[in-house]
């Protein structure tokens, strides 16, 4: 396909194909606008990229910089951002709840929570559900300590999770993109951890129980990429 050429430049507003060019431009705009959400989701925030460069420059100045290896994870391989919480503190909280509330005690008595909760985390953003940009936006908080307020225990016959709200780091609020921020504790056989998101709905249907923790218990964790 040929466009008119003047002084070595392709002229999109002149020549034989001017009408076609207008049509192509409209089609391109329609495609871009129609896929705007996806295009926004795969962008890495400029602030995050700048912080990465500054951190590397500081490391070089301190003589701590190591050349990247094939094992170094790239942002593109990161799946989600989460606050990792200490398991012993969660087990201690569950033990206290079991002693205070017979419903919790009956639910936990035949379950090995020590085996079930080998790792505990509060998901902040997931690449598949919320997009790359949502995950990368937590880059400034990576490795930082974040307080998490645990306000309730929800459980059904196949699921258990703690309702949790992340706090602030140096005055800046850390937010979870999940509609219901929580820490999954236990799932029955054949049940995926992500199904814990359905506990509020199960509660509204009378198929789950809720035990409030008043006042909420604060557990401090570390924000990490995975």
N, C-alpha and C positions, 0 to 999 in steps of 0.2 A: 504494500500500500504506500502511495507516494503523496507527500504534502509539498506545497510550493516552497521553494527555497530562495531567500533573498539575503545577500551578503553573508552566506554561509549559515544562516539560521533557518530552522523550520518554522514556518508561519502557520499557526493553527487557525488564524482568523481570515486567511486569504487563500485563494486557489480553489481547485476543483472540489476538494473534500471538506469545505467549510461547514456544510450542512451535516455531513457525517460526523465531523469533529464535535459539533454541538450535541449530537445524539449520543456519541461515546461518552462525552463529559457528563451528561445527565445520567447515563447508565452507571458510570463509576460512582457518582454522588449517591445514587440510590443504593448501590451495593454497600458503600461505606456506612451510610446512615442505617441501613438495615442490619448491619453487623456491629454497630457501635458498642454495644455492651461487651461483646466478645473481645473486640480490639482494645477496649479500655482494660479488660480483665487481664490481658497478657502483658501489659506494659509494666515495667519496673519503675517505681517513683524516682524522680531525679534526686530527691533528698537522700534516698537510700544509696544510690550509686555514689553520690558525693561522699557520704559517710564512709563507705567501703574504701574509697581512694584515700581519704584522710587517715583512716586507721592504718592502712598499709604504709603510708608515708611516715607516720609516727613510729611504726614498728621498724622501718628501715633506719630512721634516725637513732633509735635505741640499739640498733644492731641485732634486732630480734627477728628480722625478716627471713623467712625460708622460702625458697622457690616452690611454686605450686607443684604438686605431684599428681599422678593419675588418680590417687585416692581422695584428693580434695574434692569435696562436694560443691557443685555449682548451684546457683540459685534455682536453675531450671529443674534440678533433681529434688529440691525440697518439696515435700508434700503438704505439710501443715505446720502451724505455729501453735505452741501450747505452753502452759505453765505446769512444770513437773512438781508434784507435791510429795512430801515425805510420807512413805507408807506407815511407819510406826505411829505417827500422829493421827492418821486416819483410823487405824485399828484401835487406838486408844479412845478416839471419839465414839466409834461404834460400840465399844465395850461399855462406855458410860451410858450411852443411849439404851443398850440392852438391859442394864441394871435399873434404869429409871422407868422404862416403858415395857410392859409385858409383851405387847405386839411385836416390838423390835426383837426382844429376847426369843420369842417363839420362831420368828423368821430366821434368825441367825443360828439357832442352836444346832441345826443339821447341815450347816454349810461351813466349809473350811475357807474363811475369808483370807487367812494368811496365804493360802495358795492362789486364791482368786485375784487378790490385789498385790501382785508382784511389782507392778508399776502403776502409778496413778497420775493422771494429768487432766487439766482443764483445757479443752481445745478452744483456741481463739479464732483461727481461720483455717480453712481447708482449701487447697488449690482447686479441687474438683467442684466443691460447692460454692466457693466465694471468689475464686479467681486468684491469679498469681499476685496481682497488686495488693489484694487484701492481706495475703500472707506476708509479702515484703514490707508492708507498712509497719510491721512489728519489729523491723530490723534494728531500730534504735534502742529497743529494750532487751535484745538478746543477751543472755547471761546475767540479766539484772534480777534482783530479788523482788518478788511481787506478792503483797499480801492478798489473801483470798478469804472472803467471808463466806462461811458455810452456814446456810440458813435453814436447811431442812433435809430430811431423808425421805425419798420416795421409793416404794418397792411394790412389786406385784409378784405373782407366782413364778415369773421367769426373768425378772429384771430388778436391779437395785442401783440407785445413783444418789449422789448428794447434790442438792441445788447449791450453786456456788456463784459468787460475784467477785470478779477481780477488782483490786483496788488501784492505787496510783503509785507511780515511780517518780520521785522528785516533783510531785505536784501535778503530774500529767496522768490522766486516767487511762488505764489499759482496758480496752473493750473487747468483748467476745462477739464475733459475728453470728454465733449460734442464737437462734430464737430463744432457746432455753439453756443458758450456761450451766454445765453440770460436770460432775466427775463420775464416770461409770465405775461401779463397784463389783457387780456380779451379773452374769447372764446364765440362763439355763441352757441345757443342751440344745444345740442347733440354732441358738439365738445370737445374732451379731451384736457387737458392742454398740454400733450406731443406732440400734433399735431402742436404746435408752432414751433417745429423743422423744419417743412416743409416750413416756410416762405421764406427762401432764394430761395428755388426751385420755389415757387409761384411767387416770384419777377422776376426770370429769365424767367418765362412763361408769364409775363405781367399781373399776377393775384393778385399782391400785390404792395403796395407803400412803398418807403423808404424815410425817412426824416433824413438827416444827422444832427448831433449835433456837431457843430464846433465852438470853441474847445469842446472836450468831457467834460461832467460834471462828477465830481468825487463824489460818494456817498459811505460812509463808513458803512459797515455792520459787523456782527459777524458770524464767522464760527461755525456751529453746526452739530451734528449728529441727524438723525431722524429715 
